Amino acid sequence: MLRGEQSKLCFSPALFPSRQRSLWGVRRVVRTPTAAVATERVVKVATEKPVSLKVRAAVTVRKKKKEDFKEKIASQLDAFSDKIGRNVVLELVSTEIDPRTQRPKTSKQAILRDWFEKKNAKKERVVYIAEFMVDSSFGTPGAITVLNRHQREFFLESITVEGFACGAVHFSCYSWVQPTRIHPNKRVFFTNKPYLPSETPPGLKELRERELKELRGDGTGERKLTDRIYDYATYNDLGNPDKGIEYARPVLGGEKIPYPRRCRTGRPPTNTDMHAESRAEDPLPIYVPRDEAFEEVKEEMLSAGALKALLHNLVPSLVASFSPESHDFKAFHDIDNLFKEGLRLKQTLQDQLFHKIPFVSKIEESSEGLLRYDTPDIIKKDKFAWLRDDEFARQALAGINPVNIERLQVFPLVSKLDPAIHGPPESAIKEEHINGHLNGMTVQQALEGNKLFILDYHDVYLPFVDRINAQDGRKAYGTRTLFFLTPLGTLKPIAIELCLPPATPGCSRAKRVLTPPTDATSNWLWQLAKAHVCSNDAGVHQLVNHWLRTHACVEPFIIAAHRQLSAMHPIFKLLKPHMRYTLEINALARQILINGDGVIESGFTPGSCCMEISASFYRDHWRFDQEGLPADLIRRQVSLDYLRLNFITHSQHQNVTDTRGMAIEDPSQPHGLKLVMEDYPYANDGLLLWSAIQTWVRTYVEACYPTPQVVQADSELQAWYAEAVRLGHADRSDADWWPRLGSPADLSSILTTLLWLASAQHAALNFGQYPLGGYVPNRPPLMRRLVPAEGDPEYQSFLADPHRFFLSALPSLTQATTFMTVIDTLSTHSADEEYLGERRDSYTWTEDAAMVDAWHAFAAEVRRADQEIARRNADPARRNRCGAGVLPYELMAPSSPPGITCRGVPNSVTI
């Protein structure tokens, strides 16, 4: 009886008057032999009327560092209105139900004090006080409601309530609170104590359900920028048919073109196509749920990037428009000058511009530093490294796109495409092409010794090549590149196949094989062939591995998490730092990057076919169970559905490789596999981070879910995963490869994969874009000429000036500088970046002290991985990351300062 009554008294003795304070001696009395006296006093407590007591909350509000004049006026008006009673009102909600009302127990309403007095506070974070009156039977607080009666929204960072015997109660909010004129309902924030749905205290059940219902919305209407509603839509907003038929784009998502779903905005359809959603063209804002928008520091970084982009693109555009002969780079020193002194205008051209556009002279005078491009890392240590074959091969293992290299397991090569449409499936690469490059081995010996590797972009590109080559200024092949693993552990390219769709049956020119050069002519042809391989690699990297696999395919899991997992759910707390900014980044990508005639279409070889290439990979290849690093390195991928879809019979498939084969299963290793190539920097470092993430997730999940029955009974968890699959990936939801969610091990595997994709995988594919791709000849995103052959009309001009021909095949001046400007921004870390092993509320994100300790153990493991990566980069035996002119591999190094650093692993897809 005593213990039951005492549990209701959750307040610090210091808050009670002396008469009531004596009651806190009850527990001590119980420990004395006079138990009868203790029982007598308990009865007295139970019959006394509850007393009113005061507790205090410290409320942290983050203010904007920079406000324009209008915002400053509005801020002052809010301060004065607060003074006359239009306040911010708070109310505590208990975990218990009031037996009299059968409603959750609540405190008296409290107002946020001193808003007027602190109206001119210069600090970024301002702490306000609120005092609540509660009675002694209130119990433990589980939630707090906030009503904003000001005119403007404000950013509520956290609330800490003190005065309860259970200690300080923390609310991690990090949310915009809208004024009642926009959203009249009270905002609800829960404490940092996690609860599975079945464990929800009675006083919080209704609030938990109501909050999720509001976040789901009703699926109708156009979303306002102030909304916090998460819902699904197809990618039907990439084109703008109202501007003309050339700007129309197919809808991605649905039976015709399967694709993941994106966050719904509800904008009305276009005038000319009811199936296409009207666009919010840049610079108009595009909807994402309010709390998903960038914070001020991130906005400042992007604004600075936009100014830099304006200056970087202005002068090249002017040069091209006023001086048509300057459309192309004439020599390599023209490219080098972009990094040395920026693009300079000829005096005669300057005179023209000064008369027509007076501010150009001011730009030239005042922005000299901004007009120069930062020197990319790839040419800092060795200006000519990009020309070498070993560097070309090294970047397949430690470059921007190290995830497409495969071990060759069957020779000769065979396409999986329908031969009735795309010609004979056999590759033109024969043994005689490569026998002389295998260090005395036969092809069969090299295969058995795991010495042959391939970059295969034949099947990805060939179905689109005719449409690509029909576009002005774009030329492409389906390519295959073979590499041999040398005794030093490095790769060397030994053959490149360039394939075009056959113009006529048996056309010999459709397939062409080039091997390492033996003279000047073959050297320039080889360089052009490598450029085409790099262009294909750049397209697959951007459209498939970067955008599709880490941005688009993760988005449905984020939407479902907000719709189905309460903020108090332990799995939501685990996922939260790994979802930051992703919806905003993806919305901006739809607006300016992957849209029709956007940056990607304009700057990459496939042009208007870009997103269809992305969708074709999703349809034919993407599967969630192969997205974790170990599974991806092994990757058993070809399914019967895929074979039927591509018209391949079992007999044809006998010679088709089924696996990526970069690793084999090895239960003795912590990550369960062994690499077939010892010095593979992406995989070596990635497995360090994978293991750290896996251990952390497993520890967390096992603490929350001791048995499979608990996983299966968690209604919110099951709804999250089911909805992410059924609605978010609706077009692939029937596939039999989706993992089950029936046990703690199943959940750990799914979560580890998601955390990996959002953090390390995305970082490896993103933050090296400018350092390695900013020097366009190293990795041209777009090719404008095919490789000439004897008899071609342009072969003689190639022989006469191969240097000029090579540059004319690369992007033009404006194409190159626009591309460089965009990847400059994409490669930049903002000052508010949160890296793997960091979170802003590292001690208060959960009330579970054991899980806080486990998270800090994870953070320590991430720091050790950082140190191990530094050690590897200094090891001369690792020639793919250490050596004369060789760049260290730091894309998996977790920590980074702000800026372009070619390192750093943020928690989430933040750019």
N, C-alpha and C positions, 0 to 999 in steps of 0.2 A: 504493500500500500504506500509506504513511504517513498519508494523509488518511483512509483507511478505519479504521485503528486509532485515530486521534485522535478520530474521531466517537464512540467508545465512552466516552471520558473526559470526562464532562460535569460535573465537579466543580471548584469553585474551588481554585486552587493553595494557598490559605491553609489548606485543610482537610487537606492531606497532610503526613505527616512529611517531614523534610528529604530522606531518601533517595528517596522517591517524588516529591517536589516537583521534583527535577531532571529528571524525565521530561517536565515541561511545557516544557522547552527544545527539544523535538524540532522544533517548527515553525521555530524560529530556525535550527537546525542545517541544515535543508533548504535555507535560503536561502544557505548557504555553498557554496563549490566542492567541499568534501569530501563528496560525496553518498554515497560508499561507507560512511563512518563513520555517517551517518544511517541507512542501510539496516540496518547492523549493529545499531544500538540499537533499531530498530523490532522486529526479530526477537526481541531480548531481552525487550521489553515483551510481545510476544504470547505468549511462553512462560512468563512469570511468573504465578503464581497471583493472582487478584483479591484485593484487600485490602478489609477492612471499613472503612467510613467513616460519620461521623455528620452528618446534616442536621437542620435545625430547622424546625418549623412553628409559626406564630402563628395560633391558632384563636380567632375572635371569636364569642362567644355573646351573644345579646341576652336580657336578663332583664326580667321584668315590673317596671314601675315601682310598681305597686300590687298587693300580694298580700293575700288574706284570711288569717285565722288558720290555716285548714286548709292553705292553700298554703304558708304560712311553716313550719309544722311539717314538711310533706312535704319542703320544700327543705332543712331542717336534717338530716332523716333521710338524704337523698341524700348530703349532705356527709359524714356520719359513715360511711355505707356505702362511700363512695369511699375513705375512709381505711383501711378494712379490706380493700380489694381489689376491690370491685364498681365498676370504673372505666368510663370511656369509652375504648374501644380503637380505634386508627386504624392503617391500613396503606396504604402507598403502592403503586401499581400502575404498572408501566412500560408504555411503548408497545410494547415488544419482547417476543418470545416466548423463553423459556429453551430453548435447543436440546436440553438434556438431558431436561427434563420435558415439553416441548411445551405448557407452560402459561405465562401471562403472568408475567414476573418481578415479584416482590414484595419489599418491605422486610420487616425484622423488625417485629413488632407493637410499637406504642408506646402508652403511656397518656397521657391528658390530665392534666398535672400541676397541682397547687395548687388543685384544686376545693374541698378542705376549707378551705384557708387563705383563699380568697376567697369563702367562703360568705356573708359579711356585706357584701360590696362594694355600695356604694350607686350605682355607676354603672350606666347603662342597658346599656352594652356592656362585657363583661368579656373580657379577652384571656388565654387559657391557652396554655401551651407544650407541645409534644410533640417528642421527639427520636427520629429514626429511624436505624437502622443499615442501611446498604445497602453493596453491594460496588461496586467500581470499574467493573464491567461492566453496571451497572444500566440505563444509558441515560437516557432522558428520562421523567419521570413524566407519566402521562396521566390518572390517576384516583386517588382516595383512597377507602377504605372506612371507615365509621364504625359502631361497635357500641356501643350505649348500654345499659350494664348497670346503670344506675340504675333507680329506680322510676318516675320522671316523664320526660315528654318535655322536650326543650329546643329552642330555636330557634337553629339554626346559621346564622350570617350569612355568614361567609367564612373561608377558610383561605389563608394565604400561606406557601409553603415556600421557604426560602432555603438556599443552600449549593451549588447546581448552577451550573456554568459558564455554562449557558444563561440565567442570571439568575433573578430571583424568579418562582416559578410560582404563579399565582392561581387560586383556586377560588371562584366566586361561587355560594354555596349558597342562602341565603334559604329555608330549609326547616325543618320540624319533624322532629326525629329521635325516633322512638318507642323506648321501652324494649324490651328483648328479650322481656319477658313478654307484650308485645302483638304485636310483629313481630320474630321471632327472626333474620331475615336481616340481613346487613350492608347498610347504605345506601351507595350508590355516588354519588360526585360527580366530575364530569369537570372538567378544567382549562378555562380560557377560550379555548383554541385550538380554532377551529371545523374540522370535517371533514365533507365530503360523505360519504355512505355508502361510495362506492367508494374513498375515500381513507383510510378508517379504518385506523389502524395495527394490525398483527396482535394486539398485546397488548390492544386495547380492543374488538375485534369482538364477543367473547362477552358482555362487560359491556354493550355498547350494545344488543344484542338482548335480553338478559335484563331490563334496566331497562324497556324498552318493553313487554315481555310482562307484567311486573308491573303497569304502569300501566293496561293494558287490562283486566285481570281476566278472569274466565271468564263474565261475564254472568249469574251466578246469585247468589242469596242477598241478604240485607239488608245494606246498607253500614253499617259502624260509623263513628263520627265521626272515628276515628283513621286510616281508610283513605286511600289515595292512588290511587283507582281511578276512571277516567273511562269512562263508557259512556252510551248513549242510552236515552231513554224518551219516550213520548208525554205530552202534558199531560192525564193522567188523574187528577190529584190536586187539581183546582180545586174540585170539589164535595165535599160530605160527606153522601151519602144516608142514612147512619145517623142523622143528626139529623132527617130528614124529607124528604119528596119535594121540598119547596120549596128545599132546599139541594143537590139533585142538579144536576150540570152535564154537558153532553156531553163526550166525549173529543175533545180537539183533537189531530189527527194521525192519519192513516189515509185511506183512500179516501173515506170519508163526509165528513169535515171536514178537509181538508189543513191542515197546520201544521208549522212546524219542530220538531225534537226538542230535548228538554232533558236535563239531566244525570240519569242514573238513580240512584235511591235504593234501590230494591228492597224498599220497605215492602210488607207483605201487603195483600191486597185488603180492601175493606170487607165488612161482614157482609151487606149488602143488595144489593150489586152487585159481582160478581166482576171486572168490567172497570174498576172505580174503585179507585184506590190509597188506602189509609187515610192520613189526614193527620197530620202533626206540627203540631198547633195551637200558635200563639204562646201562651206564651213557650218552649215546648219547642224545642230546637235541631233544625234541619233539615240533612240531610247535604249537604255539598259536600266534594270532596277536601281533605284537611287543609291543604295549602298554599294553597288558594284562600280560606281564611277571613280575615276582617278582622284586621289587626294591632291592637295595643292602642290606639294613638292614634285609629284609626277607631272602635273600639268605644266609646271615651270620648265621642267626638262624638255617636254615636248614643244613648248612654245619657243624655247631657245633653239631647238632643232629645226622648227619651222622657219625661224628667221635665217638661220644658217642655210637652210634649203633654198629660201628665196634668193639669197645672194649668190649661192652656188649655181643656181639654175638661170638666173637673170642674164648674166654676161654671156654664157654659152648660147642661150637662145638669141640674144642680140647679134652675136657673131654670125650664127647660122643664117639669120634672117637678112642681115645687111651684107653678108659676104658668103655667097653660096659656095665659093671655092674652099671655104673653111669648114665645110660640112663634115669632112672626114679628117682623121689624124693623118698627117703627111709622113711623120716619122715617129720613132719611139720617144725622141726627146720632147715631142709635143705632149705625150702622156706624162713624162717625167716632170715637165714644167708645172703641171697641175699641183704637184706636191711641193715644188721649190718656190714658185712665185705666184701661183694662181694663173688664171687665163688672162693674158694681156691683150689689149686691143691695139691694132696697128694705128699709127698716128692719123692716117687719112680717115680711118673708120671712127676714131675718137672724135675727130672734128665733125663728122656727120652726126654722131650721136649727141655731142654737146649742144649742137644747134637744135636738134629735134627733141632730145630728152635731157634737160639740164641736170637732173639729179644724178645722172650717171657719173659725172665728174666727182660729185661728193662721195659716191660709193667707192670710186677708185681711190680717193684720197683718205677716207676715214675708215674703210673696212678692209684694208689690205690683208690683215690676218685672217679675216673671215672668208676672203675670196680664195685663200689657199686651202687645199685639201690636206688633211692629216696623212702622213706617209703610212701606208699599210704595212703591217708587220712582215708580210711576205717578201718585201724588197728592202727591209731595213738591214738584215744581216747579210744578205746576198742578193744583189740586184738582178742577177741572171739565173737564180735558182729555178725559176718557173720554166726555163727553157730545157732543163735537164730531164731525162727520162726517169731517173730515180726519184726526183721530186714529184713528178706527175704521178708516179706509183705510190709514193709515200702518203700523198694526200688522200688516197683511197682508204688509208688506215688511220690517219690522224688529221684529216682535213675537216672541211665544213660538213661533208656528207660521208661519214665513215661507215654507214649502215647498209650499203648495197654490195659491198665486196662479198663474193661467194667462193667457196672451194669448188673447183671443177671436178666432177665425179664421173662424168660420162663423156666420151669423145668418139665420133664427131658430135658437134652440137646440133640440136634439133629444136625448131620452133614449136610452140604450143598453139600457134594460130591456125585457122582454117586454111588449108592449102588451096581450096577452091577459090578463095578470095585473095589470099596474100602470096600465092606461089608456093613452090616446093619448100618443105619445112627444113631441109638440110642446110647447114651453114656452108659457106664457101671456104672456110678455113680448113685446110687439109694438113696432114702430117708434114708434107714437104715444106709448108710455110714455117713451121716452128721447130723442126728437128734440129736445126743448127743452133738453137738458142737454149737448149736444155742441159747444158754442161755435160754432154756425152750420154745423157739418158735417152731412152726411148719414151714415146708419149705414154705408153702403158706403165712404165716404171715411174714416170713423174706423177701419174695419177695415183698409183698405189702408195707413193711416198708423200702424198699431200703437198705436192710442189706446184700445182697449177691452180690459178685463181682467175676469176672473171668478173668484169662489170658488164652486165647484160641489159642493154636498153633497147634491144631489138623489138620485143613484143609490146613494150610500153608505147613506143613511138610509131612503129610501122603502120598501124591502122589509121594514124592521123597525118602521115607524111604528105600525102597528096594535098590535103586541105591546108597544111602548113605552107607547103611550097607554092601554093596558088596565091598566097598573100604577098603583098608588095614588101620587098626587103627582108624576106625570111626564107631560110633554107635549112632543111634538116634531113637526117638519115635515121634509120634504125641502126644502132651501133652495138657491136660486141668487142670487148677488149680483153685479151688474154695476158696474164702475168705469170712469171716464173719466180718462185721463192729461191733466192740465192743462199749459199752457205752462210752469208753474213746476217741472214734474217731479214733482208730487205727484198722488195719486189722489183722486178724489171718488166716493162711491157714488151711483149714479143710478137703481138699481132693485133691489128685493128681491122674490123670488118665494117664496111659502110654499105648499108642496104637501102634500096629504093623499091617501091612497089613495081613489079614488072610491067612495062608498057605493053609488051606482047608476050605470049607464052614462050618460055625458053630464052628470054632476053638476057644476054650475058652481062650487060652493063648494070643490071639491077643489084648485083652483089660484087663488091670490090674488096680485096684484101691488101692491106699495106703492112709491111714489116719494118723493123728498125733500119734507118737509112744507111746507104753505102756511098752516096755521093751528094753533091750540092742540091741537085734537083729533087732527089728522093727525100732529102732532109727537109726541104720546105713543104713538100707534100705530106710528110709525116707530121710536121708541126700543125698543118691545117687539119689533119685527121684527129690529132690530139685535141685541138680546139673544139671540134665537133663533139668529141666524147665529153669534154668538159661542159659544153653547152647543154647536152642531154643530161649530164649529171646535175647541173644547176637547176634544170627544170624539174627533174624528179625530186631533188632535194626540197625545193620550195613548195611544189604543188602537192607532193605526196608525203614525204617524211616529216617535213616541218609543219606545213599548214594542216593537212588532213589528219595525220596520226597524233600530233600533240595538241593542236588547237581545236579542230572541228570535232574529232571523235571524243574528246574529253568534255566538251561543253554539255552534252546531254546529262552526264553524271552530275555536273554542277547544278544544272537546273533542277534535276530530280532531288538532289540533296536538300535544296531550299524548300521544295514543295512537300517533301515527305518526312524529312528528319527535323525534329524540333531542335532549337538551339541548345536545349538541355540534353539532347541525346549524346552519349559518349562518342559515337562515330562522327557526328557532325563536328564535335570539338576537335577530333583528330584531323578531319578534312579541312577545317576552316582556313588555316594559313596556306593551304595548297590550292585554294580557289580564288585567291585575291587577284583582282584586276582582269581575270581572263575573259569575262563576258564583255567588258569594255573594249579590250584589245580586239576581240573577234568582231565586235560591231564596227569598229573603225576599219578593220580589214575589209569588211563588206562594203564600206563606204568609199574607200580610196585605193585599196590594194588589189583585191580579187574581183572587183566589179568589172563590167564591160568597159573596155578602153581604159581601165585603171592602170596602176603602176606595173602590176605583174604582166598583164596582157601586152602593155606597151614595151616592156623591157625584156621579155623572155621569148625565145624562139617560137613556142607554140602559138603565141598571139591569142586569137579568139577561141582557140581550142583548149586553152589552159585548164579551165575548170572541168571540162569533159575528160581530160586525162586524169585529173584528180578523182573524178567520180568513177572512172573505169577501174582504177586501182581499188577503190572501196568496194565495188561490186565483185571483182574477181579475186582479190587477194586479202583484203583486210579481215582479220579475225582477232577478237579481243584476247583469246587464250594464247596468242603468239606475240603479244605486245610487251610482255616482260622481257628483260634482257636475256636471261638464260634461254628461254624458249625461242627468242628471236635469233640468237646465235646458232641454235640447232635448227629451228624452223622446219618442221614437216608440214608442208603447206598444200600440196596439190590434192584436191578432193574429187570425188566422183562428180559432184555438182559442177565443179570448175571444168572438168574434162568434157562433160556434156555441153556446157555453155559454150565451149570453144571448139566443139565438133571433133574432139580427139578420141580415137578408139583406144582400147587397152593395148592393142598390138602396136599402135603408133607410140603409145606412152612408155613402152618398155625402155626406150633409150632417152627418156626425159628425166632430168634430175629432180628429185622431190624435196631436197633439203638444201638449206643454206650452207650447212656443213662447216661453219667456222668454229664449232666446238663439238665435243662428244660428252656423253653423260659420264660423270665420275662421282659416285656417292662419297668418296673420301674427301672431296673439296667442300668448303663451307657453303658454296653456292651451287654445288651439285654437278659441276662440269669442268672439263679441261679444254683449254684453247688448243686448236691445231697449229696456230702460229703464235709463238711465244711472245714476240714483240708486236702486239696489236694495241696501241695506246688507248684507243677508245674503249675496247673491251676490257683491257687490264684495269684501267681506272674506273670504268663503269661498274665492274664487279665489286670493287671496294665500296662504292656508294650503295649499290644494290643490296649487298650483305648488311650494311648498317641500317638501311631502311627496313629490310625484311625482319631483322632482329627486333627493332623497335616496334614495328606493327604487330608482330607475333606476341610480344610481351604485353602490349596494350590490349589486344583482342582477347587473349587468354585470361586477363584479369577481369574483363567485362563479361565474357561468355565462357563459363567453366565447362559447359556441356553442349553437344549439338542441339539438344532440346531447347536451350535458351536462345540459340540463334534462330531456330525454326519458329519459336513463339514470339519473336520480336516483330510486331506488326509494322512498325515504321521502317525498320531495316529491310524487311522483305518487300515492302511497297517501294522503297527507294530503288532497289536493284531491279525489280520487275518493271518499274516505270522507265528507268533509264534504258532498258532493253526494248520494252514493248512500244514505247512512244518515242524515246530519244533516238533509238536505232531501229525504227519500225520496219525499214526495208530489209533488214538482216535478222529480225527478231526470231524467225523460225529456224535459223541455222542450228545444227546440232552441236556445234562447238562451244556455245556459250557455257562458261563454268556454272556448276550448281552452286547454290548458296544454302548449304544444309549443315555446315559444321564450322567450328572456329578456324580450322585449317583452310576451308574454302574462302571464308571472309578475309583471312590474312592474305591469301594469294591475290584476291581481287583488289584489296586496298593497296598492297605493295605495288602492284602494277600501276594503279592510278597515281600513286605518289611518285613513282619512278618517271612516268610520262610527263607529269606536270613540272618536275624539278630537273633531274639530271639529264633525261633524254632531250627535253626541250633546250636546255642550256647548251648541250653538245652540238645541237643543230642550229642555234641562233647566234650566239655571241661571238662567233668567229667570222661572221659574214663580211664585215668590213676589213678586219685585219688580214684575212686571206683572200677575199674576193674584191676588195677595193681597187686592186691593180687589175684592170679588166683583161689584159692579155693572159694573165694566169688562169682566169676562169670566166671566159666570156659568157654572159647569160643569153646572148642572142648572136646568131650567125646569119650573115647576109649573102654568102656565096657558098656554092658547093665546091668540093675539091676538084680542080680541073683535070681532065684526062686528055691524052693525045687525041686530036681530032675535034675537040671542043672549040668553039669560036674564041673563047677567052684564054686558051692554053698559051698562045703566043704572047699575050700581054702578061701572063704569069711568068713565062720564061724571061721576058724582057726586064721585069721589075718585081721579083717575088716579094720583096720587102713591102712595097706599096700594095701589092695584091693581098698579102696577109692582113694588113691593117684595114683594107677596104672590106674584108670579110667580117671584121669585128664590128661591134656597135658603133654608130656614128658618134660625133662629139656630144650632141644633145642627149642621145640615148645613154651614152656612157656616164655622163655627169649626173643625169637624173637618177640612174640606177645607183651610182656611188652615194648620192645624197640620201636616198631612202635607206640603204643598208647601213649608212652611218648612224642614222637614228635607231634602226632596229638593233644595232650592236651595242647601244649605250645603256649602262646601268644608271638609274636615277639614285639620288641621295637617300631616298626612303626605301630602297630595296631591302627585302628581308630574305636572307640566304638560308640554305639548308642548315639546320642546327641552330636557327635563331627564330624567336617569335617575340613580339613586343610585350606580351603579358606572360613571360616565361615562368613566373612563380604563381600566377593567379588564374591561369586559363582553366584550371580545374581545381576542385577542392580535394581531390584524391591525391594525398601527399605521396603515396607510393608511385603514382604515375608521373607526378612532377619529377621525382627522383629518376625514374626510368627515362624520361625525356632528356634530362641533363646528362645521363649516361650516353644516350644517343648523340647528343651534341658533342660530347667528348670524343666519341668514335668518329664523327665527321671531321673534327679537328685533327685527329690522328691520320685520317685519310688524306687531308690536305698536306700534312708533313710528308707522308709516304710518296705522294705525287711529286713533291719537290725533290725528294731523294731520287726518284726514278729519272727525273729530267736531268739530273747531274750524272747519271750512270752512262759512261761511254760505250758500254756493251749494248745499250739500247739505241741502235742507230736510227730508228724511226722517230726519235725525239731528242737526240743529243748528237752533236757533231758540228763540224765547221759549216756555218751558215744554216744549220738545221734549227727550225723553230721548236722550242719545248712544247709539249702538249699539256696545256693548262685549262682546257675547256671544261674539265671535270674537277678542277680545283675549286672547292666550295666557296672560298672567301674572295672578296674583290672590293676595291674602292670604287667610287662612282666613275662614270665615264666609259670609254672604250678601252677595255683591258684584255680582251681575249681570254677571260677566265671568269669564275663566279657562277654559282649554281643557286639561283633564287628558288624559293619554295614553290612558286607557281609560275604559270605562263603569263608573264607580266609585260611582254613586248613581242 
